[in-house]
Amino acid sequence: MRSTTRKPSYVVRPPTAVLTRGFDPRLSVGSVRPAVFRSSTYVFSSPESAERAFSIALGRTHSVQGESVDLIYSRLSHPNAEILEDQIVPLEAGATSAAVFNSGMAAISTLFFTFCPPGSSFVYTTPVYGGTHHLIHQILDSFGMLGIPVPAGNTAALTRAITEAKNLRIVFIETPANPTLKMTDLSAAAAAARAHPNLPLVAVDNTFMGPTFQHPIAHQADLAVYSGTKFLSGFSDMLAGVIIGRDSELIATLRGTRAILGNILQPDECWMLNGRLPTVSLRMNRQSKNAQRIAEALAAHPKIKTMNYPTLFDDPEQIRIRDEQCRFPGSILSFDLHGGKRAAFDFLRRLKITHDAVSLGGVESLACHPATTTHSEMCEEDLRAAGISDGLVRISVGVEDARDLLHEFREALDAI
Ligand SMILES: *Cc1c(COP(=O)(O)O)cnc(C)c1O
């Protein structure tokens, strides 16, 4: 935020940058960590500064490099949002700026309402997060925004859908897909989008793998979208959303919509999320190692029909995308049980360490049955096409000792 003292004279790497940029202790009476600024409104340094701040906030003019612009009112922005938005940028390779929202869905809906006017279209991958599915079908559709679905992982179909779409504004990709872990080729999507006369934005829901294992902007996407509720915050104790972009103009436009929808992340939540950033890669690395051990150890269990996990892909196209896009396999796995819904419910009932709950990315392991919970708004046909069967269980692996988790999963599987 604002003036910065004692900056390193060389470019530091992300885990260092997240601890050193965007915050000047002198502006928080020397406090090593940021203070929380709960004010709803800010005192102007002069009427001229107030006029200038409004001109910039309303897009009538731009701030100049290094200019310190007065804050106005917390719905537009506040110090804790500014600090968080500055500190999160180095975690997303190729990004220049970020906007924070009070949930992942707030971020996603603001994205669509900002860049997709009525009568326009967008292409999106399926299956998509349950809330996004609801937004597309129950809300955007009635505003005249046409969603064009494409199955995750089908590069040819994605390229064709983008090329043929009329009045196309956004290509929205969730990769890996939830809960099947199917991966979609970001570079191919970006190439098709660049060749389209409408120059649609490529936005990637990077909640599952980012910001540690997958960097959409480095693969030519425009925006990386996050539910900060998941890995970024990491303790299942808050809601947040983030959009990070290569072009600060796009982020400024999103902030303009945010100011009117009133869905900026509140100061206390910004402060909490800010404190979680330096450990996100530590947590994700441990969670990914745990998940890999568990997925590979259980894959051949006789009760499991198929195990979905990136190191166990056997489709050459999926392996190619994985190797190009993801540094590590991540901590989400899902498996299809022999015995359908009864077997899946039986498995969930037997877990003691792992809780039966939706959400993911926290330090504690969670398991759920997607067909009857997170994905229950999908019709039978779409569920079948996406590979979300009655016997499918999704697990988000935490930072517990993997041996304890493996022990309880084996016991539960054996007992089904
Ligand atoms: C949780 C989630 C969201 C929505 O985020 P909220 O913070 O719950 O609003 C969006 N996309 C994905 C992939 C998610 O897992």
The ligand as a MOL file (V3000), in Angstrom:
LIG
                    3D

  0  0  0     0  0            999 V3000
M  V30 BEGIN CTAB
M  V30 COUNTS 15 15 0 0 0
M  V30 BEGIN ATOM
M  V30 1 C -15.6290 -22.9990 -3.7650 0
M  V30 2 C -15.4350 -22.7500 -5.1900 0
M  V30 3 C -15.9940 -21.6270 -5.8100 0
M  V30 4 C -16.8800 -20.6420 -5.0770 0
M  V30 5 O -16.2100 -19.9970 -4.0420 0
M  V30 6 P -16.9420 -19.3940 -2.7220 0
M  V30 7 O -15.8270 -18.7660 -1.9940 0
M  V30 8 O -17.5710 -20.5510 -2.0060 0
M  V30 9 O -17.9720 -18.4410 -3.1980 0
M  V30 10 C -15.7390 -21.4270 -7.1500 0
M  V30 11 N -14.9920 -22.3000 -7.8620 0
M  V30 12 C -14.4400 -23.3850 -7.3060 0
M  V30 13 C -13.6150 -24.2980 -8.1470 0
M  V30 14 C -14.6320 -23.6540 -5.9590 0
M  V30 15 O -14.1070 -24.7500 -5.4210 0
M  V30 END ATOM
M  V30 BEGIN BOND
M  V30 1 1 1 2
M  V30 2 1 2 3
M  V30 3 2 2 14
M  V30 4 1 3 4
M  V30 5 2 3 10
M  V30 6 1 4 5
M  V30 7 1 5 6
M  V30 8 2 6 7
M  V30 9 1 6 8
M  V30 10 1 6 9
M  V30 11 1 10 11
M  V30 12 2 11 12
M  V30 13 1 12 13
M  V30 14 1 12 14
M  V30 15 1 14 15
M  V30 END BOND
M  V30 END CTAB
M  END
